[in-house]
Amino acid sequence: MHLQKTIPIIHRICRISLLAFAICCSSVSIQAQDQLEIHQINVGNGDGALIKLLSGGAVVYTIVIDGGLAGSSNSFVPYLKEFIPDMTAHPGYKKVDWVILSHNHQDHFNGLVQMFKDPAFVVGSITDQGGYTIGAANFSVEPNKATDANSVPYITPSKSKKSPQQALVDYVKAVQTVDARTFSVTKAHITRIAPFDTTAKTFTSIPIPATIAGSPLTMVCIATNAYTRGLTTTTARDIGSKNPNNFTFGWILQFGQFRFYSGGDLGGYTTGYTNQETPMATYLAGTFTSNHPLDGTKTATNFPGHVCVMKTNHHGSTNSSRPNFLQTLAYSAIVTSAGSHKRWKIPTVEFVDRVAANPSFGAVQGVYFTQIYDYKGDPALSRANTKFKSKAAYNYVEPTDDPSGQYSYIFIVEKTTTYPIIPSGSKTVDITAESTFQVEKVRSSDYDITIQHFFKCHKP
């Protein structure tokens, strides 16, 4: 848990004292010692996430996935500065060990450009779609000339005031800038992590080079370049178009029994998109075969394919989140990152209805939006309030159009958790035996943190 100076003392007291009366509420005591934190940041339009590993109370590894559209009201870089501590050996610098760009759209990389240009940041490794050499004095960004139909389109077709080609060139120049700074501080250049071999068409799982109290974590890449990881072979999909969404990296972050899904803007329908959700669901159901809810309220005893937390594909658009995909993932909590873009109008009413229709994994389903609005012809906020607000089956936060009523969300997974047993007593479990996690909301206007819900998720 973030225990730097900005957290009010009352929040620290609440975390320490909750166990005393947790039988009467949904939270347990969480203390920043040995834990995983996943921050889904309210970046406005786009996506941005921070992942932190804490061991012995110290941050031992950080991952950033995407950075949002950014702009004059950018909240991404200030959030990182608030929640990433200074390097012990280099005060004034903040280390991001691994940066992942899910795909080449500006609502995912513009915030990274601002981070790379900021003199406070150094970077260890990068995963993106490539097309350039880190540290090269002369570089170019051009479409892949390979004959493979699933070759990566390095040039994003997104519309902006600046040409798409120039926007991506700015991203590459920013990478070169942060690489030079990183070398000047750490005497090491940024390295590239490639989870997909474009020649052999094979995926590689990436062990994170740090542990939480000795327990390992792994990032499993399950989709990219319009390929999906299969149970026995890797399969290319009909890409439909060269839309960069079709080339998004899809990931499962594993920490013991806990699993977090993040799929950028991957599609589930075929109107200009690739349906990668259906084969991903097949892979997940065949890989994570034994998942039994801990709360004991469900008639079904096993949910193959279950993940604990799902970050919504494509911001809750109509082109993603097929019902069969949502049902297979059978998440305990789902978080959607979106903004106020009036042309995009996401998330949509149709997406909200799909989430509401999806069977809950446990007694309570967490449904969280960084932002959601009523647009003309698509009143998503009103529909979400109707479906989720004040309903016992959902843990839901109603966002407003003001930062004081908008939130980032932190999903906290402890190496060892103690939680109450009804009607009396408590139970201490290791993450390798059971998946439990806590959700906290971070108010965008002042980073005030409030405990939202504790989920007793699943056991194998």
C-alpha positions, 0 to 999 in steps of 0.5 A: 500500500502507498504509505508515502507522505500524501496519505492522510493519517486517518487512512493509515489508522483505518488500515491497521484497525480494520481487523478488529471490526472486519466481521461487520464490514467487507475489508481487512487489515492491509499493511504495506509489507509484502504485496502487489499493487495494481493501480488503474489510473484515471488518465481521462481518455485512454489507458494507464496503469502502474504495477508495484511490487513491495517486499519487506515494505520496499518497492522492488519493481515497477511496471507501467502499462500505457499512459493515456492521451495526455494533454493539458489536463494530464494526470498520468505523470503527476500520479506516477510521481506521487506513487513511485518513490525516489531511487535510494541510490539516486534521489530525485529520480524515479525508476520504472523497471518495465514500460509496456505500450499495448499498441500504437494509438495515441490514447495509449502512448502520449502519456508515455511521451510525457513521462519519457521527457520528464527529467525525473524518470529513468527506465529499465526495459520497454515492450512495444511494437518496435520498428526502431533501435533504442539508442540509435543516432539515426532511426526511422519509423516505417511500416513493416515490409515483411510479407507476413499478413500479421506484420505490425503496422508501426504507423498508427492511423489515429486522427489528431492535430499532428499527423499519426506518423509524426506522433509516433516519431515523437514517441520514438524520440522520447524513448531515445531521450529517456534512454540517454538519461537512464544511461547517464544515471544508471550506466545501463541502456534501456533493454527491449523485452519481446514476449512474441517471436515474430519469426517463429510465431511463439509466445514467451512468458516473462518472469519478473526479476523480483519477488514478493517475500520470495514468491515469484510473479509472471507476465504471460503474454496471450495475444499480439500481432493478431496472434493468440496463444493456444493450448498447443499452438499459436494461431493467427487470426483474420486481422480484418484491417491494419487497425493497431487495436488488432495488434495489442499485447494481451497479458495475464499477470500471475502472483500465486493464485491471483490473476489480473487480465489486461488486454489494451484495445483487443477486439471481440467482434469482426467489424474492422477488428479481429475477434481475439476474445473467443480464442483467448477464452478457450486458452484461459479455460483450458489453462486455469481449469480449477477455480472455486469461489471462496464465499460459497454462495454459487451453485457452480463449484468451478469456473474454468478461465476465471481471473480475479480482476479484469481490465476491460478491453477497448474502454468498454466499446461495443467492439469488445467484451463479448458475453462469452469472453466475460463469462469465461473470465468470470472476474470478481472485479472489472475496471474500465478506463475511459474519458469524456471524448464526445466522439468516442462515447465510451463506455457504451450502454451496450457494454454496461448491459453486457456487464450487468448480464454477466453472472457473478463469480462470488456474492459481490461483483466489483464494477469500477469506472475511472470515468463514465458519462451520459452521451446523446443517444448513449446514456451509459452513466444512467444505465450503470447507476440503474444496474449497479448503484445500491445493489447488494450484488455489486460494489460500485462507485458512481463517478462524476464529471468533476475530479473530486468525484472521479477515482483511480483504483488500486487492487492490492494483493498481499503475500499473506492475508488474515481475514475474518471467518463468520461467525467468529475467528479469523483465517491466515492464508498465503497467496499460493493457496487462496486468492484474496485482494482489496480494492481502494479508490484514489480520489483524482483531485487530491489522491485521498485513499479510501478502502472500497471492498475486500474480495475473498476470491478463489481457491484451486 
